[in-house]
Amino acid sequence: MKSSIDIGSEPKTGEKVVPKADLSVIIQLIEDIKIPAKRDAAFSGLCQQKEYYPDLALYLWHSVGTIAALLQEIISLYPHLSPPNLTATATNNVCNVLTLLQSLAAHNETRSLFLNAHIPLFLYPFLNTISKSKSFEYLRLTSLGVIGSLVKADDATVIKFLLQTEIIPLCLRIMERGSDLSKIVATFILQKIISNSEGLNYICETAERFFAVSTVLNTLVKQQIKSPNSRLLKHIIRCYLKLAENGRANAGLKDNFPEELRDSIILHSLDEQTRHQYEQFISLLTNGRYVAPSPK
């Protein structure tokens, strides 16, 4: 089962490199999506060629019936989510579809069309699952990859759209219970939302929202004591730093500061940039503004 998760993933070694296919082959694969007997192979073939064709998203979006066929494949899996009854083939096909949707979410010319069609909402049933089986984890992770591609663009329109949905509570639950990689991508999404002024104001608008976010972040920090994950900690600290820039959130963080964040085990696992952001965060809490350390 293969999916494309650009957010927070490492390149894999030992994988067979698939050669670039002619554009005519890509066009035919897109046409094959509409033929049920050829659909599985078409999904797989297009995913293998995705990195060679940066404008694949345009071909997918503007070909008649293709987006409908992709959504049909996603919807076909809904009845098997509860009670859990996923087959490897069906799960693999949907993960391939989600990988293709990731290209639509990432492309500057299809992103707004993708949002206007409310396609991200079709992924939420997968994010809302709690089964820890490998198939469900792949579905959640690949779905998170689509949302991650959306927020990676730093587009205010994306944040405005997501704030009207249930993405924050969905990410918070995955941050608490998901696999390490799912936690990283979910926290990255939250970080990108908080980094936007409208997203930050939304979370800090009510005490309930702020404490929901800070409680999960504090829980993640406590989980890092035994085995720190530098990639996850990087996003956690960036979340804290942005929250500390809001006056109400700053006061709340002072009262609910996770002491584990001062632990040497965690501090020693931070890279130079993240350590600097950690110092900025502590300075904001202590002084209400960033005070650069005195030169030694």
C-alpha positions in Angstrom: 0.0 0.0 0.0 1.6 3.2 -1.1 0.6 6.8 -0.5 2.3 10.2 -1.1 2.8 12.2 2.1 4.9 15.2 1.4 4.4 16.7 4.8 6.9 15.6 7.4 8.0 12.5 5.5 11.4 11.2 4.6 12.5 10.0 1.2 12.5 6.3 1.0 15.5 4.3 -0.2 15.5 1.1 -2.1 12.3 1.9 -4.0 12.2 1.0 -7.7 12.2 4.2 -9.8 9.4 4.3 -12.4 10.5 6.0 -15.6 8.6 9.0 -16.9 5.8 8.1 -19.3 4.8 10.1 -22.3 2.0 12.6 -21.9 -0.2 10.5 -24.2 0.0 7.7 -21.6 -1.0 10.1 -18.8 -4.0 11.2 -20.9 -5.0 7.6 -21.5 -4.7 6.7 -17.8 -7.0 9.6 -16.9 -9.5 8.4 -19.4 -9.2 4.9 -17.9 -10.4 6.2 -14.6 -13.9 6.3 -16.0 -13.8 2.6 -17.0 -14.4 0.4 -13.9 -12.3 -2.5 -15.1 -9.3 -0.2 -15.7 -9.7 2.1 -12.8 -7.4 0.4 -10.3 -4.5 0.3 -12.7 -5.1 3.9 -13.7 -5.0 5.2 -10.1 -1.7 3.4 -9.5 -0.2 4.5 -12.8 -1.0 8.1 -12.3 0.3 8.1 -8.7 3.6 6.7 -10.0 3.8 9.6 -12.6 2.7 12.3 -10.2 6.2 13.7 -9.5 7.0 13.9 -13.2 4.0 16.0 -14.1 3.6 19.1 -11.9 0.5 20.1 -13.9 -1.2 16.7 -13.5 -3.7 18.5 -11.3 -4.9 20.5 -14.3 -5.4 17.5 -16.5 -7.3 15.7 -13.7 -9.6 18.7 -13.0 -10.4 19.7 -16.5 -11.1 16.2 -17.9 -14.7 15.4 -18.0 -16.0 13.1 -15.3 -12.6 12.5 -13.6 -13.3 14.3 -10.4 -16.7 12.6 -10.1 -15.0 9.2 -10.5 -12.4 10.0 -7.8 -15.1 11.1 -5.4 -17.2 8.0 -6.2 -14.2 5.8 -5.2 -13.9 7.7 -1.9 -17.7 7.4 -1.1 -17.7 3.7 -1.9 -15.5 3.1 1.1 -17.8 4.9 3.6 -20.0 1.9 4.4 -16.9 -0.1 5.4 -15.7 2.4 8.0 -18.2 1.4 10.7 -18.2 -1.4 11.6 -14.6 -1.6 10.3 -14.5 -3.8 7.2 -11.8 -2.7 4.8 -10.2 -4.8 2.2 -6.6 -4.1 1.2 -7.5 -3.5 -2.4 -10.2 -1.0 -1.7 -8.1 0.8 0.8 -5.1 1.0 -1.6 -7.4 2.4 -4.3 -8.7 5.1 -2.1 -5.2 6.0 -0.8 -4.2 6.4 -4.5 -7.2 8.6 -5.1 -6.2 10.7 -2.0 -2.7 11.0 -3.4 -4.1 12.4 -6.7 -6.3 14.8 -4.7 -3.1 15.9 -2.9 -1.8 17.2 -6.3 -5.0 19.2 -6.7 -4.7 20.7 -3.3 -1.1 21.7 -3.9 -1.5 23.2 -7.3 -2.0 27.0 -7.4 -4.5 26.8 -10.3 -6.7 24.1 -8.8 -6.6 24.9 -5.1 -9.4 27.4 -5.1 -11.5 25.1 -7.4 -10.8 22.3 -5.0 -12.1 24.3 -2.0 -15.1 25.8 -3.9 -16.2 22.2 -4.6 -15.9 21.4 -0.8 -13.8 18.3 -1.7 -11.9 18.3 1.6 -15.1 17.5 3.4 -15.2 14.1 1.6 -12.0 13.2 3.6 -13.4 13.9 7.0 -15.1 10.5 7.5 -11.6 9.0 7.2 -10.1 11.5 9.7 -12.9 10.7 12.1 -12.1 7.0 12.4 -10.5 5.6 15.5 -9.4 2.1 14.5 -5.7 1.6 14.9 -5.4 -1.0 12.1 -2.9 -0.4 9.4 -5.5 0.2 6.7 -7.3 2.9 8.7 -4.0 4.5 9.6 -3.1 4.8 5.9 -6.4 6.4 5.2 -6.0 8.9 8.0 -2.4 9.7 7.1 -3.1 10.1 3.4 -6.1 12.3 4.1 -4.0 14.4 6.4 -1.5 14.7 3.5 -4.2 16.4 1.4 -5.1 18.9 4.1 -1.4 19.4 4.7 -0.8 20.3 1.1 -3.6 22.8 1.3 -2.2 24.7 4.3 1.4 24.4 3.1 0.5 27.1 0.5 0.0 29.7 3.3 -3.2 30.8 1.5 -5.6 32.8 3.7 -8.5 31.4 1.7 -7.6 27.9 2.8 -7.5 28.8 6.5 -10.9 30.6 6.2 -12.4 27.5 4.6 -11.0 25.1 7.2 -12.1 27.2 10.1 -15.7 26.7 8.9 -15.2 22.9 9.2 -14.3 20.5 12.0 -10.7 20.2 11.0 -9.3 21.5 14.4 -11.1 18.9 16.6 -10.2 16.2 14.1 -6.5 17.2 14.2 -6.5 17.4 18.0 -7.9 13.9 18.3 -5.3 12.5 15.9 -2.6 14.4 17.7 -3.6 12.6 20.9 -4.2 9.1 19.5 -2.6 8.8 16.1 0.7 7.2 15.0 3.9 9.2 15.2 3.7 10.3 11.6 0.0 11.2 11.8 0.7 13.3 14.9 3.4 15.1 13.0 1.2 16.0 10.0 -1.9 16.8 12.2 0.3 19.2 14.4 1.8 20.7 11.2 -1.8 21.5 10.0 -2.6 23.0 13.4 0.6 25.1 13.3 -0.3 26.5 9.9 -3.8 27.4 11.1 -2.4 29.2 14.2 0.2 30.9 12.1 -2.5 32.7 10.2 -3.9 35.7 12.1 -7.5 34.7 11.5 -6.8 31.1 12.6 -5.0 32.4 15.8 -7.9 34.7 16.6 -10.4 31.9 16.1 -8.6 29.6 18.5 -8.1 32.3 21.1 -11.6 33.7 20.7 -13.1 31.5 23.4 -11.5 29.8 26.5 -12.9 26.5 25.4 -11.1 26.5 22.1 -7.8 27.7 23.6 -7.8 25.1 26.4 -8.7 22.3 23.9 -5.7 23.2 21.9 -3.3 23.9 24.8 -4.3 20.7 26.6 -3.5 18.5 23.6 -0.2 20.3 23.1 0.7 19.8 26.7 -0.2 16.1 26.5 2.1 15.8 23.4 4.9 17.4 25.3 4.5 14.9 28.2 4.6 12.0 25.7 8.0 13.2 24.4 9.9 12.7 27.7 10.5 9.0 27.1 11.4 9.3 23.4 11.6 12.8 22.0 10.7 13.2 18.3 12.4 16.3 17.0 10.2 16.7 14.0 7.0 16.6 16.2 8.6 18.9 18.8 9.4 21.5 16.1 5.7 21.9 15.2 4.6 21.8 18.8 7.0 24.6 19.8 5.9 26.7 16.7 2.3 26.3 17.9 3.2 27.5 21.4 5.2 30.4 20.0 2.3 31.7 17.8 -0.2 31.2 20.7 2.1 33.2 23.0 1.8 36.2 20.6 -1.9 36.5 21.5 -2.4 38.3 24.8 -5.2 36.1 26.2 -3.5 32.9 25.1 -0.2 34.2 26.6 -1.9 34.5 30.0 -3.4 31.1 29.7 -0.1 29.5 28.8 1.6 31.0 31.9 -1.0 29.3 34.1 -0.8 26.0 32.2 2.8 25.7 31.2 4.0 22.1 30.7 7.1 21.8 32.9 8.3 18.9 30.9 9.1 21.4 28.2 12.0 22.6 30.3 13.4 19.0 30.6 16.9 18.6 29.3 15.9 15.5 27.4 13.5 17.5 25.3 15.8 20.6 25.0 18.8 18.5 23.8 16.7 17.0 21.0 15.9 20.4 19.4 17.8 21.6 16.4 19.2 25.1 16.4 16.3 26.8 14.7 13.7 25.1 17.0 15.8 25.9 20.1 15.8 29.6 19.0 12.0 29.5 18.6 11.7 27.8 22.1 13.7 30.7 23.6 11.5 33.2 21.8 8.4 31.4 23.3 9.9 31.5 26.8 10.8 35.2 26.4 7.3 36.0 25.3 5.8 34.3 28.3 8.3 35.9 30.7 8.5 39.4 29.3 5.5 39.8 27.1 7.9 40.3 24.2 11.0 38.7 22.7 14.2 39.8 24.4 17.3 38.6 22.7 19.9 36.9 25.0 22.9 39.0 26.0 26.1 38.1 24.0 28.5 35.9 26.0 
